[in-house]
Amino acid sequence: MKLTFEVPNDVAADVEAQAAARGQSVDAYLASVVQERVAAEKSAQPEKPWMRFAGMFKDYPEDTRRINEAIEEEFERIHPEDWR
């Protein structure tokens, strides 16, 4: 697949220098960098899909407290149909 994108001039110069230092073309170097990044992000994803939501409410402590209280309150209730 062929992709076209723009990078800032200073980054482009670094890319060219890194590729030359490794004896690679810029295309080959960028392909390897992208492959490494994609592989790293894939391996960093949690096994359980719902885990990606862990910590989402850390910036909302009041909402988190209310949600936790509602959960606790519900678990404290005994529903008559549960005893049948």
C-alpha positions in Angstrom: 0.0 0.0 0.0 1.3 3.4 -0.8 0.7 6.2 1.7 1.4 9.9 1.4 1.8 12.2 4.4 3.6 15.3 5.4 6.2 15.6 8.2 7.9 18.8 9.5 11.2 19.6 7.9 13.2 19.0 11.0 11.6 15.5 11.4 12.2 14.7 7.8 15.9 15.6 8.2 16.1 13.2 11.3 14.4 10.5 9.3 16.8 10.8 6.4 19.8 10.8 8.9 18.4 7.7 10.7 17.8 5.8 7.4 21.3 6.6 6.2 22.8 5.5 9.5 21.1 2.2 9.1 21.9 1.9 5.4 18.3 1.9 4.5 16.2 3.9 2.1 13.8 6.4 3.7 10.9 4.3 2.5 12.3 1.1 4.1 13.2 3.0 7.3 9.7 4.5 7.7 8.1 1.1 6.9 10.1 -0.5 9.7 9.3 2.4 12.1 5.6 2.1 11.4 5.7 -1.7 11.8 7.4 -1.4 15.1 4.9 1.2 16.4 1.9 -0.8 15.2 3.2 -4.0 16.8 4.0 -2.2 20.1 0.5 -0.7 20.2 -1.1 -4.0 19.5 0.8 -5.7 22.3 -0.1 -2.9 24.7 -3.8 -3.4 24.2 -5.5 -5.2 27.0 -6.6 -8.8 26.6 -10.1 -8.0 27.8 -11.7 -5.4 25.5 -13.5 -3.8 28.4 -10.2 -3.0 30.1 -9.6 -0.1 27.7 -12.2 1.8 29.7 -10.3 1.4 33.0 -9.5 4.7 34.6 -11.8 6.7 32.2 -13.6 8.4 35.1 -10.4 9.4 37.0 -11.1 13.0 36.1 -14.6 12.8 37.5 -14.2 11.8 41.2 -17.7 13.0 42.2 -19.4 11.0 39.5 -17.3 8.0 40.4 -18.3 8.3 44.0 -22.0 8.5 43.1 -21.7 5.4 40.8 -19.9 3.4 43.5 -22.5 4.4 46.1 -25.3 3.3 43.8 -23.6 0.0 43.2 -23.0 -0.6 47.0 -26.6 0.4 47.7 -27.9 -2.1 45.2 -25.8 -4.9 46.5 -27.0 -4.3 50.0 -30.6 -4.8 49.0 -32.2 -8.2 49.3 -34.8 -8.8 46.7 -37.5 -11.3 47.7 -37.3 -13.2 44.4 -33.7 -13.9 45.0 -34.7 -16.0 48.0 -37.0 -18.3 46.1 
